[in-house]
Amino acid sequence: MPPSTTKPPRIAVLADSDTRWKWGALTAGRIVPGPSMEAGALGDTQVTTALDGFLLRGRATPTARQLAEVGVRADSLREVTAVEFLRTMARESYDVLVLSLVGGGVQAMLHGLARVYEDRADRPVIVTGYVGVVYEKLADGLLLRHGADLVLANSRQDAERFRAVYDGVGADSTTVTEVALPFLGGTPYTGEHDPYTVVFAAQPSVPDSRRDRTYLLDRLIQHARLHPEREVLLKLRSKPGEHTTHIEELPYQKLAQRHGDLPPNFQLVYGNMGEVLDRTDLLVTVSSTAALESLHRRIPTVVLTDLGIRETLGNHHFTGSGCLASWDQLDAGHRPAPDEEWTARQGVCADGSYPTAFDAARERIAKLLDRPGGLPPVRPYYTPVTAPGYLPGILARHHLGPDGTPLPGAPAHDREPGPVRQIVRRAARGAYRHGVQRVAPVIRRMGEL
């Protein structure tokens, strides 16, 4: 069903966290043929295609504050279960569907959509991908995403790795399409600000131990004391009680509260990462995707080695980047120089190629929308034949049976829950977050006695 020349294509985005909503919505605006967002646009962005947003109900469903911080507006946005979403897809007609979910969620939706559209050729083009750096569970995550019409790779290196995995198991690798991260952009760095500003981009789950997170916070505060002429910012992803893509058991805010007097040039900040980068002179992180945003602008960027260069931290991804350094080196005035060849392979696009980074995806989607007779059936690599001991459990988590149909007892309502149900749901979600951030760490410490 090709989009009309006068009517913008209709897009749906299903996301399960604030960061994935950001990736999915911004990606939709860049890959759909026709008018879309200006390349590099950040902040309060309006996608100029017809966009309906769906938030998959779960532990990481974003709050209103988190959604506002992302700054992407949609024509509609509502919270749904997997079954509710599939029923909406059966009723509504979309040109493009972006699945911005964890791998298991993508796989469940692919099987559910295969069932919804099994006797129809007018299905949407299905797109999925990753919200940032892929440094773990490469094969697992990729095979759970197989079956989409486009599996987006955020860099040349990722595209090569993705195709190698699919080819290695005999799966179709032509769906892998090289793009870039959709939230790169902003004003290129031209020189030091007044005051010189150091930003540490925190991550919810890296590192995950109290000792390591306390160490990083102590070193950041120490840097502020050693350099009183600098402004030192701790950029936080979420507030206590909120969840993002990964669970944060030990929020830096709580660790900072126990620190006593903090130097006057040190502060905690929230908000859009692009706006924080506007005043950054040195970006420091363990392995956050913010490093790629910073490198794209040519801001001096450091990936810390203090806790080692390890796969569990994700900083091994930056070997060869020229950005690896320690707090001791930073305290002494070290300024990193990124390797241009490395950044080019990582989709950073600091060379000015960003406006064309999504051309291949747009062209592929346009051809699929114009395909005579509609699109072929959705065929994931995992089936009850290829993964009989793995797939049923993934589908059951989303109340789907092995054939992609809703299980008995799956949520059946298609309307917004009433006030009482909303209160109960918020209370249950709050209890879960309290357990993760307060009860679980205490139990863990007791187990270590």
C-alpha positions as CSV (number, residue, x, y, z in Angstrom):
1,M,0.0,0.0,0.0
2,P,2.2,2.9,-1.2
3,P,1.7,6.2,0.5
4,S,-0.2,8.9,-1.4
5,T,1.7,11.7,-2.9
6,T,-0.4,14.1,-1.0
7,K,-1.0,12.1,2.2
8,P,2.0,11.4,4.5
9,P,2.6,7.7,5.3
10,R,1.1,6.5,8.5
11,I,3.5,5.1,11.0
12,A,3.2,3.2,14.3
13,V,6.0,2.9,16.9
14,L,5.8,0.4,19.7
15,A,8.4,1.0,22.5
16,D,8.9,-0.4,25.9
17,S,11.1,2.3,27.6
18,D,11.9,6.0,27.3
19,T,15.1,5.5,25.4
20,R,13.5,3.0,23.0
21,W,10.6,5.4,22.4
22,K,13.2,8.1,21.6
23,W,15.0,5.8,19.2
24,G,11.9,4.5,17.6
25,A,10.1,7.8,17.1
26,L,13.2,9.6,15.8
27,T,14.1,6.7,13.5
28,A,10.6,6.7,12.1
29,G,11.0,10.4,11.2
30,R,14.2,9.7,9.3
31,I,13.5,6.5,7.4
32,V,10.1,7.0,6.0
33,P,10.0,8.2,2.4
34,G,8.9,11.7,1.8
35,P,9.0,14.8,4.2
36,S,10.6,14.0,7.6
37,M,12.5,15.6,10.3
38,E,15.4,17.8,9.4
39,A,18.6,15.9,9.7
40,G,20.3,16.6,13.1
41,A,17.2,18.0,14.7
42,L,17.0,17.5,18.4
43,G,14.9,18.7,21.3
44,D,11.2,19.2,21.1
45,T,10.8,17.6,17.7
46,Q,7.6,17.1,15.7
47,V,7.7,14.2,13.3
48,T,6.1,15.5,10.1
49,T,4.6,12.1,9.1
50,A,1.5,10.7,10.8
51,L,2.8,9.0,13.9
52,D,0.9,6.9,16.4
53,G,2.9,5.9,19.5
54,F,2.3,2.8,21.6
55,L,4.0,2.1,24.9
56,L,4.2,-1.6,25.9
57,R,3.1,-1.9,29.4
58,G,5.8,-3.2,31.7
59,R,8.4,-2.4,34.4
60,A,10.1,0.3,32.3
61,T,7.0,2.1,30.9
62,P,8.1,5.7,30.9
63,T,6.6,8.4,33.1
64,A,5.2,11.6,31.7
65,R,8.4,13.4,32.8
66,Q,10.6,11.0,30.9
67,L,8.4,11.3,27.8
68,A,8.6,15.1,28.0
69,E,12.4,14.9,28.4
70,V,12.7,12.8,25.2
71,G,11.0,15.7,23.4
72,V,9.3,13.9,20.5
73,R,5.6,14.5,19.9
74,A,3.3,12.1,18.3
75,D,-0.2,12.4,16.9
76,S,-1.3,9.9,19.6
77,L,0.4,8.0,22.4
78,R,-1.1,5.4,24.6
79,E,-0.1,2.5,26.8
80,V,-1.0,-1.0,25.7
81,T,-0.4,-4.7,26.3
82,A,1.0,-6.9,23.6
83,V,-2.4,-8.4,22.9
84,E,-4.1,-5.0,22.7
85,F,-1.4,-3.8,20.3
86,L,-1.9,-6.7,18.0
87,R,-5.7,-6.2,18.0
88,T,-5.1,-2.6,17.1
89,M,-2.9,-3.7,14.2
90,A,-5.6,-6.0,13.0
91,R,-8.1,-3.0,12.9
92,E,-5.9,-0.2,11.7
93,S,-3.9,0.4,8.5
94,Y,-0.3,1.5,8.8
95,D,2.4,1.9,6.1
96,V,5.4,1.4,8.5
97,L,5.7,-0.2,11.9
98,V,8.8,0.4,14.0
99,L,9.3,-2.2,16.8
100,S,11.6,-0.5,19.4
101,L,11.7,-3.2,22.0
102,V,14.0,-5.6,23.8
103,G,14.7,-8.7,21.6
104,G,12.2,-10.9,23.2
105,G,9.5,-8.3,22.7
106,V,10.4,-8.0,19.0
107,Q,10.2,-11.7,18.5
108,A,6.8,-12.0,20.2
109,M,5.4,-9.1,18.1
110,L,6.8,-10.6,14.9
111,H,5.0,-13.9,15.6
112,G,1.8,-12.1,16.7
113,L,1.9,-10.0,13.5
114,A,2.5,-13.0,11.4
115,R,-0.7,-14.4,12.7
116,V,-2.6,-11.1,12.3
117,Y,-1.5,-10.7,8.6
118,E,-1.4,-14.4,7.6
119,D,-4.3,-14.0,5.1
120,R,-3.5,-10.4,4.2
121,A,-1.0,-8.7,1.9
122,D,-1.6,-5.2,3.1
123,R,0.6,-5.4,6.1
124,P,3.0,-2.5,7.1
125,V,6.7,-2.6,6.5
126,I,8.2,-3.8,9.8
127,V,11.4,-2.1,11.0
128,T,13.5,-2.8,14.1
129,G,17.0,-2.3,15.4
130,Y,19.0,-1.3,18.5
131,V,18.9,1.9,20.5
132,G,22.7,2.2,20.8
133,V,26.0,0.3,21.0
134,V,25.6,-3.5,20.7
135,Y,28.3,-4.9,22.9
136,E,26.6,-8.1,24.4
137,K,24.2,-10.9,23.3
138,L,24.9,-10.2,19.7
139,A,23.6,-13.5,18.2
140,D,20.8,-13.8,20.7
141,G,19.5,-10.3,20.1
142,L,19.8,-10.4,16.3
143,L,18.0,-13.7,15.9
144,L,15.2,-12.5,18.1
145,R,14.9,-9.5,15.7
146,H,15.0,-11.6,12.5
147,G,11.7,-11.6,10.6
148,A,11.4,-7.8,10.3
149,D,11.7,-6.3,6.8
150,L,14.5,-4.0,8.0
151,V,16.9,-4.7,10.8
152,L,18.7,-1.4,11.2
153,A,22.4,-1.3,12.0
154,N,23.7,2.0,13.5
155,S,27.2,1.7,11.9
156,R,29.2,0.0,9.1
157,Q,30.8,-2.2,11.7
158,D,27.4,-3.3,13.1
159,A,26.1,-4.0,9.6
160,E,29.0,-6.3,8.9
161,R,28.6,-8.1,12.2
162,F,24.8,-8.5,11.8
163,R,25.1,-10.0,8.3
164,A,27.8,-12.4,9.4
165,V,25.5,-13.7,12.2
166,Y,22.5,-14.2,9.9
167,D,24.6,-15.8,7.1
168,G,26.2,-18.1,9.7
169,V,22.8,-19.6,10.6
170,G,21.4,-19.6,7.1
171,A,19.0,-16.7,7.8
172,D,18.2,-14.0,5.3
173,S,20.7,-11.2,5.8
174,T,19.4,-8.8,3.1
175,T,17.2,-7.2,5.7
176,V,20.2,-5.7,7.5
177,T,20.3,-2.0,6.5
178,E,23.1,0.4,7.6
179,V,21.9,3.7,9.1
180,A,23.1,5.8,12.0
181,L,21.8,6.7,15.4
182,P,18.7,8.9,14.8
183,F,19.5,11.3,17.7
184,L,22.9,12.6,16.5
185,G,23.2,16.2,15.6
186,G,23.5,19.5,17.3
187,T,26.0,22.3,17.0
188,P,29.6,21.1,16.4
189,Y,32.1,21.9,19.2
190,T,34.2,25.0,18.4
191,G,36.1,25.6,21.6
192,E,36.0,25.9,25.4
193,H,33.0,27.4,27.2
194,D,33.2,29.7,30.2
195,P,33.3,27.9,32.6
196,Y,34.9,24.8,31.2
197,T,32.4,22.1,31.7
198,V,33.0,18.4,32.4
199,V,30.0,16.0,32.1
200,F,29.9,12.5,33.4
201,A,27.1,10.5,31.5
202,A,25.8,8.0,34.0
203,Q,24.3,4.6,33.0
204,P,21.6,2.8,34.9
205,S,23.3,-0.6,35.1
206,V,27.0,0.0,34.2
207,P,28.7,-0.6,36.5
208,D,26.3,-2.4,38.7
209,S,28.0,-2.8,42.0
210,R,27.8,-0.3,44.9
211,R,31.6,-0.2,45.2
212,D,32.2,0.6,41.6
213,R,29.5,3.3,41.4
214,T,30.7,4.9,44.6
215,Y,34.2,4.9,43.2
216,L,33.1,6.7,40.0
217,L,31.1,9.2,42.0
218,D,34.0,9.8,44.4
219,R,36.4,10.4,41.5
220,L,34.0,12.8,39.8
221,I,33.6,14.8,43.0
222,Q,37.4,14.7,43.5
223,H,37.8,16.1,40.0
224,A,35.5,19.0,40.9
225,R,37.6,19.8,44.0
226,L,40.9,19.6,42.0
227,H,39.5,22.0,39.4
228,P,37.3,24.6,41.1
229,E,37.4,26.7,38.0
230,R,35.5,24.0,36.1
231,E,31.8,23.1,36.2
232,V,31.4,19.4,36.8
233,L,28.0,17.8,36.0
234,L,26.6,14.4,36.7
235,K,24.1,13.8,33.9
236,L,21.4,11.4,35.1
237,R,19.1,9.3,33.0
238,S,16.2,9.0,35.4
239,K,15.0,10.0,38.8
240,P,14.6,7.5,41.7
241,G,11.5,5.5,41.2
242,E,11.7,5.8,37.4
243,H,13.0,3.0,35.2
244,T,14.6,3.2,31.8
245,T,15.9,0.5,29.4
246,H,17.9,-1.1,32.2
247,I,17.1,-1.4,35.9
248,E,19.0,1.0,38.2
249,E,19.3,-0.5,41.6
250,L,21.7,2.1,43.0
251,P,20.9,5.5,41.7
252,Y,23.7,8.0,41.9
253,Q,21.4,10.5,43.5
254,K,21.1,8.4,46.6
255,L,24.8,7.8,46.7
256,A,25.4,11.5,46.4
257,Q,23.1,12.2,49.3
258,R,25.3,10.2,51.6
259,H,28.4,12.1,50.5
260,G,28.0,15.1,52.8
261,D,29.1,18.5,51.5
262,L,29.5,18.6,47.8
263,P,31.8,21.2,46.1
264,P,29.9,24.2,44.7
265,N,31.0,23.5,41.2
266,F,29.4,20.0,41.2
267,Q,25.8,19.4,40.4
268,L,23.4,16.7,39.2
269,V,21.5,17.4,36.0
270,Y,18.6,15.9,34.0
271,G,17.2,16.8,30.7
272,N,17.8,16.1,27.0
273,M,21.3,14.9,26.4
274,G,21.7,17.1,23.3
275,E,21.0,20.2,25.4
276,V,23.6,19.2,28.0
277,L,26.2,18.6,25.2
278,D,25.6,22.2,24.0
279,R,27.7,23.3,27.0
280,T,30.1,20.4,27.3
281,D,33.8,20.6,26.9
282,L,34.7,17.1,28.1
283,L,32.3,14.2,28.0
284,V,33.2,11.3,30.4
285,T,31.5,7.9,30.5
286,V,32.0,4.2,31.0
287,S,30.3,3.1,27.8
288,S,27.2,5.2,27.3
289,T,25.9,5.9,23.8
290,A,26.3,9.5,24.8
291,A,29.9,9.1,23.8
292,L,28.9,8.6,20.2
293,E,26.7,11.7,20.4
294,S,29.6,13.6,21.8
295,L,32.1,12.3,19.2
296,H,29.6,13.2,16.4
297,R,29.9,16.9,17.6
298,R,33.7,16.5,17.9
299,I,33.5,17.2,21.7
300,P,36.5,15.8,23.6
301,T,35.3,12.4,24.8
302,V,36.7,9.9,27.3
303,V,35.7,6.3,28.0
304,L,37.0,5.4,31.4
305,T,39.4,2.5,32.0
306,D,39.5,2.8,35.8
307,L,37.4,-0.3,36.3
308,G,39.2,-2.2,33.6
309,I,38.4,-2.7,29.9
310,R,35.8,-5.4,30.1
311,E,32.9,-6.8,28.1
312,T,30.6,-6.6,31.1
313,L,31.2,-2.8,31.1
314,G,30.9,-2.3,27.4
315,N,33.9,-0.1,27.2
316,H,35.7,-2.8,25.2
317,H,33.7,-1.5,22.3
318,F,35.8,1.6,22.3
319,T,39.2,-0.1,21.8
320,G,40.9,1.6,19.0
321,S,38.9,4.8,19.4
322,G,41.6,6.9,21.0
323,C,39.2,7.8,23.8
324,L,40.2,5.4,26.5
325,A,41.7,7.1,29.6
326,S,41.5,7.1,33.4
327,W,40.5,9.7,36.0
328,D,44.1,10.1,37.0
329,Q,44.9,11.1,33.4
330,L,41.9,13.5,33.3
331,D,42.9,15.1,36.6
332,A,46.3,15.8,35.1
333,G,44.7,17.6,32.1
334,H,44.6,14.8,29.5
335,R,42.6,15.6,26.4
336,P,41.7,12.7,24.1
337,A,42.1,12.7,20.3
338,P,39.6,10.3,18.6
339,D,40.8,8.0,15.8
340,E,39.0,9.2,12.6
341,E,39.0,5.7,11.0
342,W,37.4,4.2,14.1
343,T,34.7,6.9,14.4
344,A,33.8,6.5,10.7
345,R,33.2,2.8,11.2
346,Q,31.0,3.5,14.2
347,G,28.4,5.6,12.4
348,V,29.5,8.8,14.2
349,C,29.3,10.8,10.9
350,A,31.6,13.6,12.2
351,D,32.7,14.0,8.6
352,G,29.4,15.6,7.6
353,S,27.8,12.5,6.0
354,Y,24.9,12.3,8.5
355,P,22.2,13.8,6.2
356,T,22.6,10.8,3.8
357,A,23.0,8.1,6.5
358,F,19.3,7.1,6.2
359,D,19.0,7.1,2.4
360,A,19.4,3.4,2.0
361,A,16.6,2.7,4.5
362,R,14.3,5.2,2.9
363,E,14.9,3.7,-0.6
364,R,14.3,0.1,0.7
365,I,11.1,1.1,2.4
366,A,9.8,2.9,-0.7
367,K,10.4,-0.2,-2.8
368,L,8.6,-2.4,-0.3
369,L,5.7,-0.1,-0.1
370,D,5.5,-0.1,-3.9
371,R,5.8,-3.9,-4.2
372,P,3.2,-5.4,-6.5
373,G,0.7,-7.6,-4.7
374,G,1.8,-6.4,-1.2
375,L,4.4,-7.7,1.1
376,P,5.2,-11.4,1.8
377,P,4.3,-13.1,5.0
378,V,6.3,-12.4,8.2
379,R,8.8,-15.2,8.6
380,P,11.0,-15.1,11.7
381,Y,14.0,-17.4,11.9
382,Y,12.8,-18.9,15.2
383,T,9.8,-21.1,14.8
384,P,8.3,-24.0,16.8
385,V,10.5,-26.2,14.6
386,T,13.8,-24.4,14.9
387,A,13.6,-23.4,18.6
388,P,10.9,-25.5,20.2
389,G,12.5,-25.2,23.7
390,Y,13.0,-21.4,23.5
391,L,10.3,-19.7,21.5
392,P,7.2,-20.8,23.4
393,G,8.5,-19.2,26.6
394,I,9.3,-15.9,24.9
395,L,5.8,-15.7,23.4
396,A,4.1,-16.7,26.7
397,R,5.6,-13.7,28.4
398,H,3.5,-11.6,26.2
399,H,0.4,-13.8,26.6
400,L,0.8,-15.4,23.1
401,G,0.7,-19.1,22.2
402,P,3.3,-20.9,20.1
403,D,1.3,-20.0,16.9
404,G,1.2,-16.3,17.8
405,T,-2.4,-16.2,19.0
406,P,-3.5,-14.8,22.4
407,L,-3.5,-17.3,25.2
408,P,-6.7,-17.8,27.2
409,G,-7.0,-15.2,29.9
410,A,-5.0,-12.6,28.0
411,P,-6.1,-9.0,28.5
412,A,-9.1,-8.4,26.3
413,H,-10.0,-4.7,26.9
414,D,-9.2,-2.2,24.1
415,R,-10.1,0.9,26.0
416,E,-8.2,3.1,28.4
417,P,-8.4,1.7,31.9
418,G,-10.6,3.4,34.4
419,P,-9.4,5.6,37.3
420,V,-9.3,2.8,39.9
421,R,-7.4,0.4,37.6
422,Q,-4.9,3.2,36.8
423,I,-4.3,3.8,40.5
424,V,-3.9,0.1,41.2
425,R,-1.5,-0.2,38.2
426,R,0.6,2.8,39.4
427,A,0.8,1.4,42.9
428,A,1.9,-2.0,41.6
429,R,4.6,-0.5,39.4
430,G,5.8,1.7,42.3
431,A,6.0,-1.4,44.6
432,Y,8.1,-3.2,42.0
433,R,10.5,-0.3,41.6
434,H,10.7,0.0,45.4
435,G,11.6,-3.7,45.6
436,V,14.3,-3.3,42.9
437,Q,15.9,-0.1,44.2
438,R,15.5,-0.6,48.0
439,V,14.7,-4.2,49.0
440,A,16.9,-6.1,46.5
441,P,20.1,-4.3,47.4
442,V,19.6,-5.0,51.1
443,I,19.0,-8.7,50.5
444,R,22.1,-8.8,48.3
445,R,24.2,-7.2,51.0
446,M,22.8,-9.6,53.6
447,G,23.7,-12.5,51.3
448,E,27.3,-11.3,51.2
449,L,27.8,-11.3,55.0
